[in-house]
């Protein structure tokens, strides 16, 4: 008869997955998205940088020219016109952020008809940029456009905004601001729903109201919404291709070009097929975008750590 030792039977060692399940599970869920991001975002960025060093028409043999495309950009007046217009877009497009905030503050009330007001302000966000461009093209149209008729009634002479090199970029930016303000408004309305009511009530007890309440109590709690609003507004300002294409096609005389549209003209239009030169413009545009967004992220993280 075999003597028993009293020890429990040996358990098989745990598998690798059982030991590391909590650590590996999040990465497995992230893997499909990370793979798609790497293939469709990261890889094309490096591909564009590589193509910017080539003289290539997109079909034939590519020829290495180093920084030749960038040297040509430095003396290209059309590039500087596009760059200047993009700076205008960046500066004026930022008006969408405070405008969206103040409209959200107005709509974040319980008054009669507030749902109707919200629908009216929300409307520009749900229509496409192409439709926005067509609406504003009609609005600015010489001879019968409401803005043209208004100036004609006011001064005796109408202004054809889209036909004037000095005004055309401002007219297109105004068209772009209409849906962008609605987008920022939606972001801030969502943020206002998450504002801590107890902090607001405590501030009222301490006598804070009006601008002081907004600056010291409301805005600090809206930092995430402000971050998203600024990032999407910067991106929208720098990729303002569709409105320029629909409203002016870069005219008159190329005065309304932006970098994204000039890139398309050089690389893909019937007058272009200069893939390397278009890629160089795309790299410059990407660098500008990264400088703005990285600078804002760094500033926001610094403020968060100091808080």
C-alpha positions, 0 to 999 in steps of 0.5 A: 500500500502506497504511503501518502505524503499529505502534499496537494497534487502539483498544479500545472504552471500558469500559461503565458496568457494567464500571467499577462492577460491584464497587461496584454489585453489593452494592446490587443484592442489597440492593435487594429487601430494602431495598424490602420493608423500606421499604414494610412497616416504614418507611412504616407507622411514618410512617403511624402517626405521621400517624394519631396526629394524627387523630380517625378510626374507620378508615372515615369521614372523618378529622379533624385534632386535632393532639396531642389524642390525646396530651393525652388519653393523659396523663390516661388511667388505663388508659394508665398502668396499661398503661405500668406493666405494660410497665415490669414486663415490661421489668425482669422479662423481662431475667431471661431473658438471664442465665438463658439464659446459665447454662443454656447453660453447663450444656448446653455440656458433654460428659456422658451424656444431654446431648442429652436435656437440650438437647431438654427445654430447647429444647422451649419455643422450638418451641411457639407463644405461644398454646399457652404461654398455654393451658398456663399458664392450666391451671397457674394454674387455680383449683380444679384447677391445680397451682399452686393445689393447691400453695398450698392444700396449703401454706397451706390456701388456694389462690391464683387467680393470674389472678384477682388484680389484684396477681399477674396480671401476674407470672403472665403474665410467668412464662409468657412467660419460659419460651420466652424463656429457651429462645431466649436459651439457643439464642443463647448455645449458638451463641456458646459454639461460637465461643469461642476455645479457645486463649484459654480454655487460656491463661487456665487456664494463668494460673490463671483458673477459675470466675467469673474465667474466665467474666467475663474470658474467656468473656463478652467473646467472647459480646458479639454473642450478648448484644446479640441476646439483649437486643434480642429480649428488649426487643422481646418484652417490649414486644409482649407481646400474645398472652399477655395476650390468651390468658390474661386478655383484659386482666383482671381489671378491666384490671389486666393490660393492656399497651400493645400490648393497650390499643392493640388495644382502642382501635383494633380491638376491638368497643369501640374503632374509635379509630384515631387514639388507638390509633396514639398508643399505638403511637407511644409504644410505638415510642418506648420500644422505640427508646430502649432499643435505641438506648441499648444499641447506643450503649453496645455501640459505645462499648465496642467502640471502647474495647476 
